[in-house]
């Protein structure tokens, strides 16, 4: 009888030990001091000065972005390929990033993308004015901004659609380019979101 009781106690102990061994243990809570600080993205260049017109036919100059973090892209409203994808991703950024982060979409087809055309396009994609502006201007000025300013190619092909970059450009408070991200790739856009929050945290 005593032996049976002893075996019963041993079995109970083994069950408890086994249960503890296979029960997931909570990870130790991380304190701010124990978390590695995210590195700010490097400076890749300086944004160009510009003076253009937005979707509400109002003048908009680069000086209005001084002291702000902002994201830029280059699209055109009649594009049926990558532009709707890019604009959809920008609409997502409008929801995910703080209101203080500006959004700028330059039209690479300014001769057709007049302010009223841009306004209809912006409204169709849920752009909230004045945070998200769609800009147009003289063709040579747009080309200068894209190629010389942001170092992104843009050209009108002899046949077929306008050729332009799919990249989103992250700009810091000082007007410096801090990153290029593929606006058609959700993973790259996620990196942009993280980099933007890092810049916001580091001021």
N, C-alpha and C positions, 0 to 999 in steps of 0.2 A: 504493500500500500504506500509506504514511504517512498519507494523507488518510483512508483507511478506519479506521485505528487511532485517529486524532483524533476521527472521528465516533463511534466506539465509546465512547471516554472521555467525550465530551460526553453521549451518551445515558445512560451509567451515572450521571453526575452528576445529570442531570435526574430520573432515576428516584428517586435517594436524596432529592433536594430535595422531590419530589412526595410521597413516602412520609412524610417528616417533617411536611409541611404538613397531611396528612389524618389523622395519628395523634393521637388525643385526648391532651391533656396533663393530667396529674393536677393537681387544684386545689391551690393552696398550702395547707399545713396551717395550721389556725387555732389560735392559742394562746389560752388563757383571757383574756388581756389584750385580744385583738383581737375577742372576741365581745361583742356588746352585751348588757348585763344585762337580763333580763326584768323588766318593771315589775310590781310587786305590784298586784293588783286593788284598787280603791278601797273604802273603808268605806261601807257602805250602810245600816247600822243596827246595833242591838244585839239579841241574842236574848233571849227572855223566860225568866224563871225558871219551872221547873215541877217537879212532884212526881207521877209517874205509876207505872204498873205494867207490867213487861215480860212477854214471852211465857212466862217461867218462873214467873210470879206473884210476882215479887220487886219490891220498891219500887225505883224508879230516879229520881233527881233530877238536875236540870241541873247541880248542883254537882259531880257525878261527871265532868263533861266539862271542868272547869276545867283550863286549860293544854294542851288537846288541840285539834287540828284535826279537824273532823267535817263530815259531809255528811248533810243531812236531806231527807226527802220525806214526802208525805202520800198514803196509799193506803187501800183497804179490801179485805178478803180475798175478798168475793163479787163484786168488780168483774171483768167479763169483757172490758172494753175496753182502756183505757190502762194500768191498774194492772199487769197481767202484763208489759207492755213496760217500764214503769218499774222493776219489781222485777228484771227480767232485766238491765237496765242497772246497777242497784245491785249485783247479783251480779258483774257485770263489774268494777265499781269495787273490790269486795272482793278480786279477784285482781290488779288493776293498781296499787292504791295500797298504800303501806307499812302494816304492821299497826298502826302508831301512829295511823293515821287512823280515827276512829270512824264508824260508819254508824247512823243513826237513822231508823226508819220509824214515823211517827205514824199511827194508824188514825183516819179521819174517820167511822167507823161503830162507835164504842166500845160501843154497847149490844149489838151482835151480835158484835163482835170481842173476845170475852173472852180471857183469857190462853191457855187451852187451844186456842182456835181460831187464835190468832196463832202458837202453837208449831207446830201442824201445818203452817200456811202457811209459816212460816220454814224448817222442815225440808224441805218440798217444794222450796223454792228454794235449798237449799244454804247457808243463812245460818249462819255460824260464830259461836256464842255464846262469850263475851260481847261480841265486837267489834261485831256487828250486832244491834241490839235493835229489837224491834217493841213499841211502847208504846200503852197504852190507859188510859182514865180517864173521869172524868165528862164528858158531852157538852159542857157549858158550858166546861169547862176546855180541852178540845181545840179548841173554837171560838176561845177567847181566844188560845191559843197560835198558831193558824193565822192568824187575822185581825189581832189586835192586835200579836202578837209578830213574826210573820214577814211580815205584810202580804200574806197569801195567802188568797183567798176560799175558803170551804167552806160548802156548804149542801145540805140534803136537799130535793130537788124533790118537789112534790106527786105527780107521776107520773114514773116513770123512775128512773134511777140517781142516786146522790149526785153533786153537782157539786163538783169540787175542782181544785186547781192541778196541772199536770204538772211544775212546776219542782222541780229539785234546788237546795238552798240550801247554799252553802259557808260554813262558819263557821271563824274563826281561833282561835288560842290564847287570845285575850282575850274570846271570846264575841261577836265582832263579825261581822256578815254581810258577806261579801266578794264575793258573786256569786250570781246566779240563772241557772239553766241549764235548758233544756227537756229533761226526762228521757226524752222519746221521740225525741229527735233525736241520732243518733250524733255528728254534728259538734259539737253543743253540749256533749255529754258529754266529747268530746275536749278542748274548751276548759277544761272543769272540771278534767280531769286535769292539764293544763298549769298552770293557776292554782294547783292544790293543791301541785304540786312547787315552784312559785315561792315559795309561803308557807313550805314546809318548808325550802328553801334559805336564805331570808332570816330564818328563825327567829322 
